[in-house]
Amino acid sequence: METASVLLHSRTIPFSFNSKGNRIVSCRHFNKHCQSRGFYSHQSLKPIQNPSSFNLASYPSPSPLRKTRTHFLVPLRCTFSNTASSDSQNPLLKPFKNLSFDSLKTSLSQLTPIRIFKWAGIVSIAIAATKWTVNLVFNPFFWMYFSWSWMFWPWFVAVALAFYGLYCFRKHSIGKASIIEQLAIVTSVFTWLTLVPPAYFNGYLEGWPFVFFFVYHYFFFFNVSVRKRLYGDYYARPHDPKWDVNPPKWYRLLFCVGVMVGHWLAAFEGPELHRIPGGWSNVVVWILVVATLLMQYNSTLYLAKYSEKVVVPTAVVQFGPYRWVRHPIYASTMLLFATYCVALRAPLSSLFVLAVCLMYYEQKAKLEEALMVETFGESYSEYASKVRYKFIPFVF
């Protein structure tokens, strides 16, 4: 036995001691925990005469009812452990150590009417407080009064999010932005597109701006989620510059400014949010939202089937939405912006956004189609002659 061997070969003379109860003996430098049993009044300090014949388990435990003088160590019950106990490392798990169905059943059977009344009161107060807080947060008059003070939404939150988005965009431009920071860039842009304009002109937010804030996230993140699954991030790859063609930077900047202005004009042109009717009058808006998301989903799905690394096509796609328009992803983006304006009852702003998108995507489509003709030759020319419309069926 290892404990006996260590004690016997030690220079310390083995001895016992008085004990009025069970006592834990801890040999700390051996990382062993030993528990002694028995009650002893006095032990001799006389050493063992024949250590080689000593057997720790062969000596019976003396009766606890009488005092006994002995020259031997008391029997020890030892527990060997090379690792610390999980309970000592996680004290929060101690209440759940003995948790079982029987213990839960026992606890429930011990409930008294007073305890039930007490916990019912606590739960009722918590529900009432939560309901009051939610009603206050979504109360339009609360945001109307406090947003004018420039301390609460939208300006304090929106400006802080804008600065953080610019900081994250700077890190993204040098390839050091994390996934959370990339998400912050998109969220800050969508906040200033869908939430800030109506909040500025109405003093509060409700209804469609919230819906489109989340719709924009799903719409634009679905496309890049394919890249995330392939690469693990959203950064550019060596094969991207050839296929990810774009107009000049100043043209792209004008496009971004035009889209932002179009959203602000929609919030300015549309009536106040509380005057926008609900119910069946918004069925058309929901149909447009669903059509936009389905077009984006199917366009990306078919493009991924006939592409390598998302942006490198291996064949001319002629299925799904590509049977009606040659650039359905761009068409779905234009439809999304126009649907936002329709939801806010701003038809003139919708025409403005469509004009900005048509001018930009027309230039981008020309560059892409020239590259497709160079890559696939006559097959793409035949497809273009068969599908005449670029973005809008029967129109353009």
Stockholm file with secondary structure:
# STOCKHOLM 1.0

chainA/1-396         METASVLLHSRTIPFSFNSKGNRIVSCRHFNKHCQSRGFYSHQSLKPIQNPSSFNLASYPSPSPLRKTRTHFLVPLRCTFSNTASSDSQNPLLKPFKNLSFDSLKTSLSQLTPIRIFKWAGIVSIAIAATKWTVNLVFNPFFWMYFSWSWMFWPWFVAVALAFYGLYCFRKHSIGKASIIEQLAIVTSVFTWLTLVPPAYFNGYLEGWPFVFFFVYHYFFFFNVSVRKRLYGDYYARPHDPKWDVNPPKWYRLLFCVGVMVGHWLAAFEGPELHRIPGGWSNVVVWILVVATLLMQYNSTLYLAKYSEKVVVPTAVVQFGPYRWVRHPIYASTMLLFATYCVALRAPLSSLFVLAVCLMYYEQKAKLEEALMVETFGESYSEYASKVRYKFIPFVF
#=GR chainA/1-396 SS CHHHHHHHTSSSCCCCCCBSSCEEEEEGGGTEEEEECCCBSCCCCCCCSCGGGCCTTSSCCCCTTSCCCCSSCCCEEEEECSSCCHHHHCGGGGGGTTCCHHHHHHHHHTCCHHHHHHHHHHHHHHHHHHHHHHHHHTCHHHHHHHHTTTSSTTHHHHHHHHHHHHHHHHHHHTTCCCHHHHHHHHHHHHIIIIIHHHHHHHSSCCSHHHHHHHHHHHHHHHHHHHHHHHHSSCCCCTTHHHHSCCCCHHHHHHHHHHHHHHHHHHHHHSCCGGGSCCGGGGHHHHHHHHHHHHHHHHHHHHHHHTEETTTEESSCCCSGGGGTCSCHHHHHHHHHHHHHHHHTTCHHHHHHHHHHHHHHHHHHHHHHHHHHHHHHTHHHHHHHHHSCCSSSTTTC
#=GC SS_cons         CHHHHHHHTSSSCCCCCCBSSCEEEEEGGGTEEEEECCCBSCCCCCCCSCGGGCCTTSSCCCCTTSCCCCSSCCCEEEEECSSCCHHHHCGGGGGGTTCCHHHHHHHHHTCCHHHHHHHHHHHHHHHHHHHHHHHHHTCHHHHHHHHTTTSSTTHHHHHHHHHHHHHHHHHHHTTCCCHHHHHHHHHHHHIIIIIHHHHHHHSSCCSHHHHHHHHHHHHHHHHHHHHHHHHSSCCCCTTHHHHSCCCCHHHHHHHHHHHHHHHHHHHHHSCCGGGSCCGGGGHHHHHHHHHHHHHHHHHHHHHHHTEETTTEESSCCCSGGGGTCSCHHHHHHHHHHHHHHHHTTCHHHHHHHHHHHHHHHHHHHHHHHHHHHHHHTHHHHHHHHHSCCSSSTTTC
//
